[in-house]
Amino acid sequence: MDYISWIEENKESIIASLQELVKIKSVQEDRCVMADGTILPFGTGVEKAYQRTLSMGRDFGFEVADFDHYGGHIDFKSENADAEIFGIAAHLDVVPEGDGWTEHEPYSADIDGGYMYGRGTTDDKGPLVACLYAMKALKECGIKPKKNIRLILGLDEEIGQIGMDYYLEKAGMPDFGITPDGDFPVINGEMGIIVLTLAEKLPRKVNKGELTLRKLQSGTMPNVVPGTARAVIASGDKADYERIKELAASYAKKTGYEVHVRKTGSSLAVETVGTSAHGAKPWDGLNAISIMMELLGKIEFAQDEINDFIQFYNDHIGFNLHGENIGCGFSDEPSGKLIFNVGMAEVSEELASVVINIRYPVTIKGTDVTDDIEKMLDGTKIGIVKQLDEKPIYIEEGDELVTKLMEAYVEETGDIENKPIVIGGGTYAKKLERTLAFGALFPGEEDRMHQADERVNLESFVKYAKIYAKAIYKLTCE
């Protein structure tokens, strides 16, 4: 029997194994110390899913290894002691279930209408199980790989990824590989990611009764388009409040944006409402900070510094999503345009700041981006604090790794229209050498990762396993 037929004949077992893992709530929790002194860095739920997966690997006849509960792997070893290691980096942790689930509970693993419902069905337990069974299919069919095949089990991909850092330090780096945590046909590039803060000190204390922006708060993470922003304005003149209410109402009517104004104590609270989205695709949302800044730009506050900060924002950031107005409007053929998202904003008595998340093209250096932003800051009192520069990755389409992955995908799907893509998001590929995200979302398929009613099409799920088996065979056995 060939390995593709083996997967088809054993698909019920593959589906049952996924159900078992989805029923485990593997959301990262605080560090836990067990009665015997064992330290679980990511809590008991993640550990339970991890141990069950290691047990599956052991039952399938593979060698397994754990590295202090930070991560581990399942090995299908070559008879060649000096063989390269082909790594498959997947993760067992999931994001919290959140609200809005309808007919199926988040950890039910219910099957309904050809779909399995549950947190992790697509991100990333489904693809992980598909890869594990792809390895088992090759083994059961008597195939002896020329290279070591290693399924790496990540445990904190959704928050922090310190587990992968620890694992790689202890286990070593695979020579090349994939991470089944993206899109088909293959992601051959991931844009660089910069996080930085633009901030201005507000040295002058405001006199009592002056029109003041006392507070502004919006956003929780740099890589999310904030859906709401809230400002508190104070003045000793009640006429200021009436004027601001009229201004906000006029602005809302003219733009169609949602703005709420209400009295709170002796101050005025202003809320703007946008639409939240992932920072890698800010065009899918509407930034509440940019709405707020445009509105506040129509008000003359007592502090010149805050007025200058708001004007700079509106002139050089505003609703622009590609950085052209602030001097970093880079683009290249593989990536398209730079992606610019303002994820957080804060104004206090001492400081005004915004936190920016930038995805820059794969052929550009991070310093090119930040240097050009700094030039735009010349002549202002705004400073820049660089917090992160995660370098891009890119492997050209003609590279053997890309071509063999594409071959496996095309042979199992017949899809010759879709080509390798570059994304603004980041995966384990950025932590591993010569590694690309490969599946498991098919082109045109609905993406419910991190959303309510996450689900996987079971026909697609079985096809994952077939594609992964073919890709592993091409890269390690031919």
C-alpha positions in Angstrom: 0.0 0.0 0.0 1.3 3.5 -0.8 1.3 6.2 1.9 -1.5 8.3 0.4 -3.9 5.3 0.4 -2.8 4.5 4.0 -4.0 8.0 5.0 -7.3 7.6 3.2 -7.9 4.2 4.9 -7.0 5.5 8.3 -8.7 8.9 8.2 -11.2 8.0 11.0 -8.2 7.4 13.4 -6.6 10.7 12.3 -9.9 12.5 13.0 -10.3 10.8 16.4 -6.8 11.8 17.4 -7.5 15.4 16.6 -10.7 15.3 18.6 -8.8 14.0 21.6 -6.4 16.9 21.5 -9.0 19.6 20.8 -10.9 18.5 23.9 -7.9 19.5 26.0 -7.9 23.2 26.9 -4.3 24.1 26.2 -4.4 27.8 26.8 -1.1 29.1 28.3 -1.3 29.6 32.1 1.0 30.8 34.8 4.0 28.7 35.7 3.0 25.7 37.8 5.0 23.6 40.3 3.7 20.1 40.8 3.7 18.2 44.0 6.8 16.2 43.0 8.6 19.5 42.2 8.2 19.3 38.4 8.0 22.8 36.9 5.4 23.3 34.1 6.4 26.6 32.5 3.1 27.0 30.6 0.6 25.4 33.0 -1.3 22.1 33.3 -3.5 22.4 30.2 -0.7 22.9 27.7 1.3 20.1 29.5 -1.6 17.7 29.2 -1.8 18.2 25.4 1.9 18.0 25.2 2.2 14.7 27.0 -0.6 13.2 25.1 1.1 14.1 21.8 4.4 12.7 22.9 2.6 9.5 23.9 1.1 9.3 20.4 4.5 9.6 18.9 5.9 6.9 21.2 2.9 4.6 20.4 3.6 5.1 16.7 7.1 3.7 17.2 9.0 7.1 17.0 11.6 8.3 19.4 10.5 11.3 21.6 12.3 13.8 23.6 11.3 16.4 26.2 13.3 19.4 27.2 12.2 20.5 30.7 8.6 20.9 29.6 9.5 23.9 27.4 9.1 21.9 24.2 10.1 18.6 22.7 10.1 16.5 19.5 9.0 13.3 17.9 11.7 11.8 15.7 11.5 9.5 12.6 15.2 8.7 12.3 17.2 7.9 9.2 19.6 5.0 9.3 22.3 7.5 8.3 23.8 8.7 11.6 25.0 11.9 9.9 21.8 12.7 8.1 20.4 16.3 8.0 17.3 17.1 10.2 14.1 18.1 8.5 12.1 20.0 11.1 8.4 20.4 11.3 7.6 23.1 13.9 4.0 23.1 15.1 2.4 24.2 18.3 -0.1 22.8 20.8 -1.0 26.0 22.7 -4.1 27.8 21.7 -5.5 31.3 22.2 -8.3 31.8 24.8 -11.7 30.7 23.6 -13.2 34.2 23.8 -16.9 35.0 23.3 -19.4 34.5 20.6 -19.4 30.7 20.1 -22.8 29.7 18.9 -23.9 26.1 18.6 -20.7 24.3 19.7 -18.6 24.7 22.8 -14.9 25.7 22.3 -13.4 22.4 23.4 -16.2 20.1 22.3 -14.5 18.9 19.1 -18.1 18.3 17.8 -18.4 17.1 14.3 -21.3 18.8 12.4 -21.9 19.2 8.7 -18.5 17.9 7.7 -16.6 20.2 10.1 -15.0 19.7 13.5 -15.5 22.6 15.8 -13.1 23.7 18.5 -10.3 26.0 19.5 -7.1 24.7 17.8 -8.8 22.8 15.0 -6.9 25.0 12.5 -4.4 26.7 14.7 -2.4 24.6 15.2 -3.5 21.2 16.5 -5.2 20.1 13.2 -2.0 20.7 11.1 0.2 19.2 13.8 -1.9 16.0 13.9 -1.9 15.8 10.1 2.0 16.0 10.1 2.3 13.3 12.8 0.1 11.0 10.8 2.0 11.9 7.6 5.1 10.6 9.3 3.3 7.5 10.5 2.0 6.8 7.0 5.5 6.8 5.6 6.7 4.5 8.4 3.8 2.1 8.1 4.5 1.8 4.4 8.1 0.7 5.0 9.7 3.9 3.7 13.1 4.6 5.2 14.0 8.3 5.1 17.4 9.5 4.0 17.1 12.4 6.4 15.9 12.6 9.9 12.3 13.8 10.2 11.6 15.8 13.4 8.2 17.0 14.5 8.9 19.8 17.0 6.2 20.5 19.6 6.0 24.2 20.5 4.1 25.1 23.6 3.9 28.9 23.7 3.7 30.1 20.2 0.7 32.3 20.8 2.4 34.2 23.7 6.1 34.9 23.9 7.7 31.9 22.2 10.3 31.5 24.9 9.6 27.8 24.8 11.0 27.5 21.3 14.0 29.5 22.2 14.7 27.2 25.1 14.1 24.1 23.0 16.5 25.2 20.2 19.2 26.0 22.8 18.9 22.5 24.2 18.0 20.4 21.1 19.8 22.3 18.4 18.6 23.8 15.2 17.2 21.6 12.4 18.9 22.0 9.0 15.7 23.0 7.1 12.0 22.6 7.4 8.4 23.8 7.5 5.9 25.1 10.0 2.3 24.1 9.3 0.9 27.3 10.7 0.1 29.5 7.7 -1.3 29.2 4.2 -1.1 27.0 1.2 0.4 26.8 -1.4 3.5 28.0 0.5 4.6 31.1 2.3 8.1 31.8 0.9 8.5 35.1 2.7 7.5 36.8 5.9 7.9 40.6 6.2 10.1 42.1 8.8 8.3 43.4 11.9 9.2 46.6 13.8 7.6 47.9 17.0 8.5 51.4 18.1 7.1 54.2 20.2 6.8 57.8 19.2 6.7 60.0 22.4 6.8 63.6 23.4 7.2 64.9 26.9 4.7 67.5 28.1 6.7 69.7 30.4 4.3 72.5 31.0 1.8 72.0 33.9 -1.6 73.1 32.8 -3.2 75.8 34.9 -6.6 75.1 36.5 -9.4 76.0 34.2 -7.5 75.8 30.9 -8.7 73.6 28.1 -6.7 70.4 28.6 -6.5 66.9 27.2 -6.1 65.2 30.5 -6.0 61.6 29.3 -6.1 59.5 26.2 -6.1 55.7 26.1 -6.5 53.2 23.3 -5.3 49.8 22.4 -3.9 46.8 24.2 -1.3 45.4 21.8 0.8 46.9 19.0 -0.2 44.3 16.4 -4.0 44.9 16.7 -6.0 47.7 15.1 -7.8 49.3 18.2 -11.5 49.3 18.0 -12.1 52.1 20.6 -10.3 55.1 21.9 -11.2 57.2 24.9 -10.1 60.8 25.8 -10.9 62.9 28.8 -11.0 66.7 28.3 -11.1 69.3 31.1 -12.0 73.0 31.1 -13.1 75.6 33.5 -15.4 77.1 30.8 -18.6 75.2 30.2 -18.9 76.8 26.8 -15.9 74.7 25.8 -17.8 71.5 26.5 -20.8 72.7 24.4 -18.6 73.6 21.6 -16.8 70.2 21.7 -20.1 68.4 21.7 -21.3 70.3 18.7 -17.9 69.7 17.0 -18.1 66.0 17.7 -21.6 65.7 16.4 -20.7 67.6 13.2 -17.6 65.5 12.7 -19.5 62.2 13.1 -22.2 63.3 10.7 -19.7 64.4 8.1 -17.5 61.3 8.3 -19.9 58.6 9.3 -17.6 57.6 12.2 -19.1 56.7 15.6 -18.3 59.2 18.3 -19.8 59.4 21.8 -19.4 62.4 24.1 -20.7 62.5 27.7 -20.1 64.5 30.9 -18.1 62.6 33.5 -17.7 64.4 36.8 -16.3 67.9 36.0 -14.7 66.6 32.7 -15.9 65.5 29.3 -15.3 62.0 28.0 -15.0 61.4 24.3 -15.1 57.9 22.8 -14.4 57.0 19.2 -15.4 53.6 17.8 -13.6 51.9 14.9 -13.2 48.3 13.9 -10.6 45.9 15.4 -8.4 43.8 13.1 -5.0 42.2 13.0 -2.2 44.6 12.6 -0.9 42.6 9.6 -4.1 43.5 7.8 -5.1 47.0 9.1 -7.3 47.6 6.0 -9.7 45.0 7.5 -10.4 47.4 10.3 -10.8 51.1 11.2 -8.4 52.6 13.6 -10.1 54.3 16.5 -6.9 56.2 17.4 -6.8 57.9 14.0 -10.5 58.9 14.3 -9.8 60.4 17.7 -6.7 62.2 16.6 -8.5 63.7 13.6 -11.3 64.9 15.9 -8.9 66.3 18.6 -7.0 68.1 15.9 -10.0 70.4 15.6 -9.6 71.5 19.2 -7.0 74.1 20.4 -5.7 72.9 23.8 -3.7 75.0 26.2 -0.5 73.0 25.8 1.4 73.7 22.6 3.2 70.3 22.9 0.0 68.3 22.8 -1.3 70.3 19.8 1.9 69.7 18.0 1.8 66.0 18.7 -1.7 65.7 17.5 -0.9 67.7 14.3 2.1 65.6 13.6 0.0 62.5 13.9 -2.7 63.8 11.6 -0.1 65.2 9.0 2.2 62.2 9.0 0.2 59.1 10.1 -3.6 59.7 10.0 -5.4 56.9 8.2 -2.4 56.1 6.0 -1.6 52.3 6.2 1.6 52.2 4.3 3.9 54.7 5.9 4.2 57.1 2.9 3.4 60.2 4.9 6.0 59.5 7.6 8.8 58.8 5.1 8.8 55.0 5.1 6.6 54.1 2.2 8.7 51.2 1.0 7.6 48.4 -1.3 9.1 45.6 -3.3 7.8 43.0 -5.8 7.7 40.0 -3.5 6.0 41.8 -0.6 4.0 44.7 -2.0 3.7 47.8 0.3 5.0 48.3 3.8 2.2 47.9 6.4 1.8 50.5 9.1 -0.4 50.1 12.1 -0.9 52.3 15.2 -1.8 49.8 17.9 -1.7 51.9 21.1 -2.0 55.5 22.2 -1.7 57.2 25.6 -1.7 60.7 26.9 -1.0 61.5 30.5 0.1 64.6 32.4 3.8 64.0 31.5 3.8 62.2 28.1 2.0 61.7 24.8 2.8 58.5 22.9 1.8 56.1 20.2 3.0 52.6 19.7 3.4 51.5 16.1 3.7 48.1 14.5 5.3 48.0 11.0 5.6 45.1 8.6 8.4 46.0 6.1 9.2 44.3 2.7 11.6 41.4 2.6 14.3 43.2 0.6 14.4 46.2 2.9 16.4 46.7 6.1 14.8 47.6 9.3 17.2 50.5 9.8 16.1 51.9 6.4 12.6 52.2 7.9 13.5 53.7 11.2 16.2 56.1 9.8 13.6 57.6 7.5 11.1 58.0 10.3 13.8 59.7 12.4 14.4 62.2 9.6 10.7 63.0 9.6 11.0 63.8 13.3 13.7 66.4 12.8 12.5 69.7 14.0 9.9 68.2 16.4 10.1 67.4 20.0 9.0 63.9 19.4 11.4 61.1 20.2 11.6 57.5 19.0 12.0 54.4 21.1 12.8 51.2 19.1 11.5 48.1 20.8 11.7 45.3 18.2 13.2 44.6 14.8 12.3 41.1 13.7 14.2 40.5 10.4 12.3 39.3 7.4 12.8 35.9 5.7 12.6 35.1 2.1 13.4 32.1 -0.1 13.1 32.6 -3.9 10.6 30.6 -5.8 13.3 28.7 -7.8 14.8 27.3 -4.6 14.5 23.5 -4.2 12.7 23.8 -0.9 10.0 26.0 -2.5 9.7 23.9 -5.7 9.3 20.6 -3.8 6.7 22.0 -1.5 4.8 23.4 -4.4 5.0 20.1 -6.2 3.5 18.3 -3.2 0.7 20.8 -3.0 -0.1 20.8 -6.7 0.0 17.0 -7.1 -2.6 16.6 -4.3 -4.9 19.6 -5.1 -4.5 20.1 -8.9 -4.3 23.9 -8.1 -1.8 25.5 -10.6 -3.2 29.0 -10.3 -2.0 30.0 -6.8 1.7 30.8 -6.3 4.0 31.2 -3.4 3.1 34.2 -1.2 4.7 36.7 1.2 2.8 37.6 4.3 2.9 40.3 6.9 2.5 37.9 9.8 5.2 36.0 11.6 5.5 32.2 12.3 8.1 29.9 13.8 9.8 30.2 10.4 11.5 33.3 11.8 13.1 31.3 14.6 14.4 28.4 12.5 16.9 28.3 9.7 15.7 27.7 6.1 12.2 27.1 7.2 8.9 28.2 5.5 5.3 28.2 6.6 3.5 25.6 4.5 -0.3 25.3 5.0 -2.7 24.5 6.3 -5.3 27.1 5.1 -6.3 26.6 1.5 -6.8 29.5 -0.8 -10.3 30.9 -0.6 -11.1 28.9 2.6 -12.7 30.8 5.5 -10.2 31.7 8.2 -11.6 31.4 11.7 -8.3 31.2 13.5 -8.4 33.1 16.8 -12.2 33.7 16.2 -15.4 32.2 17.6 -16.6 29.0 16.1 -13.1 28.0 14.9 -13.5 24.9 12.8 -11.8 22.6 10.3 -13.3 21.1 7.2 -12.6 17.4 7.7 -12.1 16.7 4.0 -9.5 19.4 3.9 -8.0 18.0 7.1 -7.4 14.6 5.6 -6.0 16.4 2.5 -3.5 18.2 4.8 -2.1 14.9 5.9 -1.7 13.7 2.3 0.1 16.9 1.2 2.4 16.8 4.2 3.2 13.2 3.6 4.1 13.9 0.0 6.1 17.0 0.9 8.1 15.0 3.6 8.7 12.2 1.1 10.0 14.6 -1.5 12.3 16.4 0.9 13.6 13.5 2.9 13.2 10.3 1.0 14.0 10.9 -2.7 
